[in-house]
Amino acid sequence: MATGRTHRPATRSRGIPEATVARLPLYLRALTALSERSVPTVSSEELAAAAGVNSAKLRKDFSYLGSYGTRGVGYDVEYLVYQISRELGLTQDWPVVIVGIGNLGAALANYGGFASRGFRVAALIDADPNMAGKPVAGIPVQHTDELERIIQDNGVSIGVIATPAGAAQQVCDRLVAAGVTSILNFAPTVLSVPDGVDVRKVDLSIELQILAFHEQRKAGEEAAGEAAVPAAAGRGDSADQGPDGDVPAVMPA
Ligand SMILES: NC(=O)c1ccc[n+]([C@@H]2O[C@H](COP(=O)([O-])OP(=O)(O)OC[C@H]3O[C@@H](n4cnc5c(N)ncnc54)[C@H](O)[C@@H]3O)[C@@H](O)[C@H]2O)c1
């Protein structure tokens, strides 16, 4: 999915630009696949192709990590997995709470990809008293009355909001007051948060709208009988993957 920006400045820890941070998960996903196939080294071109990123951009991104590869050999896959995981803070376990366990919240709770990437679902929280105690993905749903205690007991710093839009700001305020400093917001609303709290917004309908824009443009070009537009000039090697180039589907908060 595609990344926009958080409420943090464009440049963050140790001078790594936000756009580079947004691409690190793409490299990590490609590198993990190579690691699972026991591939020891990879060239910047191969890795860039696997991650869907331009290779010059990849080399620049890795230079921020102090990783330059070896000429004629490429990058050491296992070391890069470690380096990127460390940079992203994935070498530690992150307890996450999901608030709003409807269709989307339940689907997220059932998604195995969080745990395998170090994000443990510590609790599922919903305002519906009829859901309290019912297991979703093997975890009993807890009532919102318990929200503050759950956050504190589990040392949760990351919250996922999957409530209706009208409830999202209030849920956000409670999460922040209880100590959450990073929020992944699926509700179609703009959240306001104090300084120091990062919000990332996921909106699949916006991604579809961007694709619709490109579809419309392609149709227009065909109708005008124009010569085929090279991929890099038309939708771009990155423009079709998100607002910030080759980055995942999360929008600015
Ligand atoms: N970002 C995306 O791409 C995307 C995709 C699908 C849905 N959504 C959004 O995700 C949200 C959830 O969608 P859904 O289909 O799962 O809805 P849903 O109605 O199935 O579930 C919402 C859940 O939130 C709970 N809830 C309501 N108010 C609450 C509160 N104050 N505190 C805690 N829980 C509360 C409800 O009891 C319900 O269980 C909606 O805002 C929807 O627009 C976003």
PDBQT file of the ligand as one rigid body, heavy atoms in Angstrom, charges set to zero:
ROOT
HETATM    1  N1  LIG A 301      -9.336   2.842   4.545  1.00  0.00    +0.000 N 
HETATM    2  C1  LIG A 301      -9.941   1.988   3.792  1.00  0.00    +0.000 C 
HETATM    3  O1  LIG A 301      -9.491   1.648   2.734  1.00  0.00    +0.000 OA
HETATM    4  C2  LIG A 301     -11.232   1.444   4.321  1.00  0.00    +0.000 A 
HETATM    5  C3  LIG A 301     -11.809   0.295   3.795  1.00  0.00    +0.000 A 
HETATM    6  C4  LIG A 301     -12.980  -0.160   4.391  1.00  0.00    +0.000 A 
HETATM    7  C5  LIG A 301     -13.541   0.518   5.449  1.00  0.00    +0.000 A 
HETATM    8  N2  LIG A 301     -12.958   1.661   5.908  1.00  0.00    +0.000 N 
HETATM    9  C6  LIG A 301     -13.466   2.409   7.061  1.00  0.00    +0.000 C 
HETATM   10  O2  LIG A 301     -13.203   1.627   8.210  1.00  0.00    +0.000 OA
HETATM   11  C7  LIG A 301     -14.174   1.873   9.190  1.00  0.00    +0.000 C 
HETATM   12  C8  LIG A 301     -14.818   0.559   9.609  1.00  0.00    +0.000 C 
HETATM   13  O3  LIG A 301     -15.494  -0.026   8.525  1.00  0.00    +0.000 OA
HETATM   14  P1  LIG A 301     -16.308  -1.372   8.755  1.00  0.00    +0.000 P 
HETATM   15  O4  LIG A 301     -16.846  -1.776   7.452  1.00  0.00    +0.000 OA
HETATM   16  O5  LIG A 301     -15.445  -2.351   9.509  1.00  0.00    +0.000 OA
HETATM   17  O6  LIG A 301     -17.490  -0.841   9.705  1.00  0.00    +0.000 OA
HETATM   18  P2  LIG A 301     -18.370  -1.687  10.719  1.00  0.00    +0.000 P 
HETATM   19  O7  LIG A 301     -19.610  -0.898  10.924  1.00  0.00    +0.000 OA
HETATM   20  O8  LIG A 301     -18.475  -3.111  10.267  1.00  0.00    +0.000 OA
HETATM   21  O9  LIG A 301     -17.496  -1.681  12.065  1.00  0.00    +0.000 OA
HETATM   22  C9  LIG A 301     -17.302  -0.557  12.872  1.00  0.00    +0.000 C 
HETATM   23  C10 LIG A 301     -17.084  -1.051  14.293  1.00  0.00    +0.000 C 
HETATM   24  O10 LIG A 301     -16.692   0.074  15.083  1.00  0.00    +0.000 OA
HETATM   25  C11 LIG A 301     -17.358  -0.035  16.332  1.00  0.00    +0.000 C 
HETATM   26  N3  LIG A 301     -17.422   1.287  16.945  1.00  0.00    +0.000 N 
HETATM   27  C12 LIG A 301     -18.272   2.286  16.691  1.00  0.00    +0.000 A 
HETATM   28  N4  LIG A 301     -17.980   3.361  17.462  1.00  0.00    +0.000 NA
HETATM   29  C13 LIG A 301     -16.928   3.002  18.230  1.00  0.00    +0.000 A 
HETATM   30  C14 LIG A 301     -16.183   3.671  19.234  1.00  0.00    +0.000 A 
HETATM   31  N5  LIG A 301     -16.461   4.915  19.604  1.00  0.00    +0.000 N 
HETATM   32  N6  LIG A 301     -15.184   2.992  19.827  1.00  0.00    +0.000 NA
HETATM   33  C15 LIG A 301     -14.890   1.728  19.454  1.00  0.00    +0.000 A 
HETATM   34  N7  LIG A 301     -15.574   1.038  18.523  1.00  0.00    +0.000 NA
HETATM   35  C16 LIG A 301     -16.581   1.679  17.902  1.00  0.00    +0.000 A 
HETATM   36  C17 LIG A 301     -18.719  -0.620  15.996  1.00  0.00    +0.000 C 
HETATM   37  O11 LIG A 301     -19.314  -1.233  17.137  1.00  0.00    +0.000 OA
HETATM   38  C18 LIG A 301     -18.349  -1.640  14.924  1.00  0.00    +0.000 C 
HETATM   39  O12 LIG A 301     -18.055  -2.899  15.485  1.00  0.00    +0.000 OA
HETATM   40  C19 LIG A 301     -15.167   2.846   8.563  1.00  0.00    +0.000 C 
HETATM   41  O13 LIG A 301     -14.809   4.148   8.960  1.00  0.00    +0.000 OA
HETATM   42  C20 LIG A 301     -14.951   2.655   7.088  1.00  0.00    +0.000 C 
HETATM   43  O14 LIG A 301     -15.297   3.810   6.340  1.00  0.00    +0.000 OA
HETATM   44  C21 LIG A 301     -11.806   2.113   5.365  1.00  0.00    +0.000 A 
ENDROOT
TORSDOF 0
